[in-house]
Amino acid sequence: MVVAPFFVVFGVFGLYPLLYTAWVSLHDWQLIDGNQGFTGLANYTELLSDGNFWNALGNTISLFLLATVPQLFAALGLAAVLDRGLRGRAFWRAGVLLPNVISVAAVALVFAQLFGRDFGIVNHLLGLVGIDPVDWRAETWASHLAISSMVMWRWTGYNALIYLAAMQSVPKDMYESALLDGASRWRVFWSITVPSIRPTILFTVIVSTIGGMQLFVEPQLFDPGGTATGTGGDDRQFQTLVMYLYEKGFRLFDAGYSSAIAWVLFLLVLVVALVNFAVTRRIASKG
């Protein structure tokens, strides 16, 4: 009886929408005209031959790698600094969380100005060292770097606090013994700290992977002229899977096709979760 409310809420807001989306994906279903008939796996077959889908998948993976990998390393280093005896530690720890609590719309607005083609601060700084201005929205890699920097700025501090909480649970006598044996702080960090918080690192990796695969708001707002279409630039150079789902479902009103995209995305995230579970069990068995 105690856990019954959880299963009720999960069934209503989790399981039912998931199963209903799977049912819609098997139909020619339009948001305006409704169900036009059962089509089986036709939406999935069309999806696999859809060049825009593969482009969106490639953009999603690219943005995920550019944003998540540096972000987690930066968060690990930031947590190590915060774990030391700094003055005003509470202030610094609260400060690193500030980017995460600021509205994502405000963050996108600021970064859109920073990466402006004609009057952006980033291009101004590049000009000081003799580099020509970059059209951050028009070029694929430039747009990916700009969006990734936005994601990193928002989430690095959040992950750093998670790492910091894990680091503070590591027994201090392990550090003292290593330092007495002549180990450097660098060696102590990689030989004691990182192995001790490995489960936390795996947790942040899988959560960041899920978030990266579902990236939508940052690239959507990065292109103010294309927010109504969700195409991610004139050449779809930074359109993600969720943006493509939005385009198909809410601009073209093709609910069946967008539901198929949603289920493919769900399966991709599920595969990542299963890989993480297998890695976690293997590490635990070795320990």
Number of C-alpha atoms within 10 A of each C-alpha: 5 5 7 9 10 10 12 12 11 13 13 11 11 12 14 12 13 16 12 11 18 16 16 20 27 20 23 19 23 17 14 9 9 14 14 11 10 14 14 13 13 16 19 19 11 13 18 11 10 11 11 17 19 15 17 23 19 17 23 23 16 19 26 22 15 19 25 24 14 15 24 22 14 17 23 23 16 20 24 16 13 19 17 9 8 10 9 8 13 10 9 12 19 12 12 22 18 14 19 17 10 11 11 17 13 11 19 22 16 14 21 21 15 17 23 19 18 12 12 18 15 18 20 19 12 13 13 9 8 9 11 11 17 19 16 23 24 18 14 16 16 17 24 24 16 23 27 24 18 22 27 20 18 22 22 25 26 20 25 27 21 17 25 22 14 19 21 12 10 14 12 10 9 12 17 12 12 16 14 9 9 10 15 11 12 10 13 18 16 11 13 17 20 17 12 17 18 15 15 17 19 15 15 18 18 18 13 20 20 19 14 23 21 19 20 21 15 19 29 25 23 28 22 14 13 15 17 14 17 26 24 29 23 13 11 18 21 32 28 32 28 23 25 26 24 23 21 21 19 16 14 13 18 22 25 29 25 27 26 26 24 22 18 15 19 15 12 13 20 13 12 15 16 12 12 16 15 12 13 15 11 11 12 10 8 6 6
